[in-house]
Amino acid sequence: YLNIGILQGIENLAVALEIINVDPIKKIIEFSYLKGGKAIGKQQIKFLQTNTNCTRIVHTSYFKSHSRFRDTFLYPYFHERMINEFHRNMENVLMADSFK
């Protein structure tokens, strides 16, 4: 579950995701939106080795709803916010665990 602040923190948007695939060989994690929302889709995170000490993370969104306006104008903005919030949350979890 993610809580995304919108309208400069005045409102919050709750987003729920479910892990649907973990491929340790290809180093891919996929998750989808829970049923019952306004859109269907999935997120995919790929971990790519760039050199011996670095990993490039590629996070891609695939989504579709019944509204062309929503798909063209609203979802790209909110998906970018959601992905940023997701990665901030993961960074906070990793940092908290590293100081235990």
CORVENBEL-V175821 format. One record per helix or strand. SS is the DSSP state (H for helix, E for strand). FROM is the first residue (numbers start at 0). LEN is the number of residues. If there is no record, write none. Layout:
BEGIN
ss = [SS;SS]
from = [FROM;FROM]
len = [LEN;LEN]
END
This chain:
BEGIN
ss = [E;E;E;E;E;E;H]
from = [1;10;16;27;38;53;67]
len = [5;5;7;6;13;12;31]
END
